[in-house]
Amino acid sequence: MTRIVMLSVTAMVLMFAAVFFPFLELDANGLRQRSSVFDAVLAFSDGLMLPLSLAVAALIIFLPLFRFGAIIYALAPMALGWRPAKHAALMFRWAEAAKPWAMAEIFIIGVAVALVKVAGLAHVSLGPAFWAFVALVIVTVLKDNFMCQLSVWKTLEERSKS
């Protein structure tokens, strides 16, 4: 459980870096444009595009952050050998329910495909946020592979009784 908690903390740090640092820089005919994921979310926040902006922010930023935080809340006390936190089972259930909706991994695949298309039109430089997202995807996959739901539920049940 300690490994899962540490990977979740790492993922949260990487998520903050991925959201606020420059994601990419486009250079076309002497015009340079730098943007972050936060800038991309805000770009659609006017008028009828507001629901799209909210959906992008929810699926790419807030749900993954919620999921990592819920896993830390549910597992960190047990990783330290303590009793589970109050409502730890509920938080873990919500974290598992949010798993299909947390789409940071899908976002990075979509960006990679878009970069291949844009590379012919402009010079594209990848920023630190892009690499933070790549690391985030790797850390998330590792965390999900290390986490056995059955073991977590069994431990939650056993430690809640004592």
C-alpha positions as CSV (number, residue, x, y, z in Angstrom):
1,M,0.0,0.0,0.0
2,T,2.9,2.3,0.6
3,R,3.9,2.0,-3.0
4,I,0.4,2.9,-4.2
5,V,0.2,5.9,-1.9
6,M,3.6,7.2,-3.0
7,L,2.8,6.7,-6.7
8,S,-0.5,8.6,-6.1
9,V,1.4,11.5,-4.4
10,T,3.8,11.5,-7.3
11,A,0.9,11.6,-9.8
12,M,-0.6,14.6,-8.0
13,V,2.6,16.5,-8.2
14,L,3.0,15.6,-11.9
15,M,-0.5,16.7,-12.5
16,F,0.0,20.1,-11.1
17,A,3.2,20.5,-13.2
18,A,1.4,19.2,-16.3
19,V,-1.5,21.7,-15.9
20,F,0.4,24.9,-15.2
21,F,3.8,24.6,-17.0
22,P,4.1,25.3,-20.7
23,F,2.8,22.3,-22.6
24,L,4.0,23.2,-26.1
25,E,5.2,26.0,-28.2
26,L,4.2,26.6,-31.8
27,D,6.4,28.6,-34.2
28,A,4.9,29.4,-37.6
29,N,6.3,32.2,-39.8
30,G,7.9,34.0,-36.9
31,L,4.8,33.9,-34.7
32,R,5.3,32.1,-31.4
33,Q,2.6,30.8,-29.2
34,R,3.1,29.0,-25.9
35,S,0.3,27.4,-24.1
36,S,-0.4,25.2,-21.0
37,V,-3.2,22.8,-20.4
38,F,-4.8,25.5,-18.2
39,D,-4.6,27.9,-21.2
40,A,-6.3,25.3,-23.4
41,V,-9.1,24.8,-20.9
42,L,-9.6,28.6,-20.7
43,A,-9.6,29.0,-24.5
44,F,-13.0,27.3,-24.7
45,S,-14.6,29.1,-21.8
46,D,-16.5,31.7,-23.8
47,G,-20.2,31.5,-24.8
48,L,-21.5,28.2,-26.1
49,M,-18.1,26.4,-25.7
50,L,-18.3,26.7,-21.8
51,P,-19.7,23.2,-21.4
52,L,-16.8,21.8,-23.5
53,S,-14.3,23.7,-21.3
54,L,-15.9,22.3,-18.1
55,A,-15.8,18.8,-19.5
56,V,-12.2,19.1,-20.5
57,A,-11.3,20.4,-17.1
58,A,-13.3,17.7,-15.3
59,L,-12.1,14.8,-17.3
60,I,-8.4,15.7,-17.7
61,I,-7.7,17.6,-14.5
62,F,-10.2,17.3,-11.7
63,L,-11.3,13.7,-11.9
64,P,-7.7,12.4,-12.0
65,L,-6.8,14.7,-9.1
66,F,-9.9,13.5,-7.2
67,R,-9.0,9.9,-7.9
68,F,-5.4,10.3,-6.6
69,G,-6.6,12.2,-3.6
70,A,-9.2,9.6,-2.7
71,I,-6.7,6.8,-3.0
72,I,-4.3,8.6,-0.7
73,Y,-7.1,9.3,1.8
74,A,-8.2,5.7,1.8
75,L,-4.8,3.9,1.8
76,A,-2.3,6.3,3.5
77,P,-3.4,5.6,7.1
78,M,-3.3,1.8,6.5
79,A,0.1,2.1,4.8
80,L,1.3,3.7,8.1
81,G,-0.2,0.8,10.0
82,W,-3.1,2.8,11.4
83,R,-6.8,2.2,11.2
84,P,-8.5,3.3,8.0
85,A,-9.7,6.9,7.9
86,K,-13.4,7.6,8.4
87,H,-15.3,6.8,5.1
88,A,-12.1,5.3,3.6
89,A,-14.2,2.5,2.0
90,L,-16.5,5.1,0.4
91,M,-13.6,7.1,-0.9
92,F,-12.0,4.1,-2.4
93,R,-15.3,3.0,-4.0
94,W,-15.5,6.5,-5.6
95,A,-11.9,6.4,-6.7
96,E,-12.6,3.1,-8.5
97,A,-15.9,4.4,-10.0
98,A,-14.0,7.5,-11.3
99,K,-11.3,5.3,-13.0
100,P,-13.0,5.0,-16.4
101,W,-13.7,8.8,-16.5
102,A,-10.3,10.1,-15.5
103,M,-8.9,10.6,-19.0
104,A,-5.4,12.1,-18.7
105,E,-4.0,9.1,-20.5
106,I,-6.5,9.6,-23.4
107,F,-5.6,13.3,-23.6
108,I,-1.9,12.6,-24.1
109,I,-2.6,10.1,-26.9
110,G,-4.9,12.7,-28.6
111,V,-2.2,15.3,-28.2
112,A,0.4,13.0,-29.8
113,V,-1.8,12.4,-32.8
114,A,-2.5,16.1,-33.2
115,L,1.2,17.0,-32.9
116,V,1.9,14.7,-35.8
117,K,-0.7,16.5,-37.9
118,V,0.5,20.0,-36.8
119,A,4.2,19.3,-37.2
120,G,4.0,19.8,-41.0
121,L,2.5,23.3,-40.6
122,A,4.6,24.7,-37.8
123,H,7.6,24.0,-35.7
124,V,6.4,22.4,-32.5
125,S,8.5,22.4,-29.3
126,L,7.4,20.2,-26.4
127,G,7.4,21.9,-23.0
128,P,7.9,20.5,-19.5
129,A,4.2,19.9,-19.1
130,F,4.1,17.5,-22.0
131,W,6.8,15.4,-20.4
132,A,5.1,15.7,-17.0
133,F,2.0,14.2,-18.7
134,V,4.0,11.4,-20.2
135,A,5.4,10.7,-16.7
136,L,1.9,11.0,-15.2
137,V,0.6,8.3,-17.6
138,I,3.5,6.0,-16.7
139,V,3.0,6.5,-13.0
140,T,-0.7,6.0,-13.3
141,V,-0.3,2.7,-15.1
142,L,2.2,1.5,-12.5
143,K,-0.1,2.5,-9.7
144,D,-3.0,0.7,-11.3
145,N,-0.9,-2.4,-11.9
146,F,0.4,-2.5,-8.3
147,M,-3.1,-2.0,-6.8
148,C,-5.1,-5.2,-6.2
149,Q,-8.6,-4.2,-5.4
150,L,-9.4,-7.4,-3.6
151,S,-6.4,-6.9,-1.2
152,V,-7.4,-3.3,-0.6
153,W,-11.0,-4.2,0.2
154,K,-9.9,-7.1,2.4
155,T,-7.5,-4.8,4.3
156,L,-10.1,-2.1,4.7
157,E,-12.5,-4.6,6.1
158,E,-10.0,-6.2,8.5
159,R,-8.6,-3.0,9.9
160,S,-12.0,-1.3,10.3
161,K,-13.0,-4.1,12.7
162,S,-10.0,-3.9,15.0
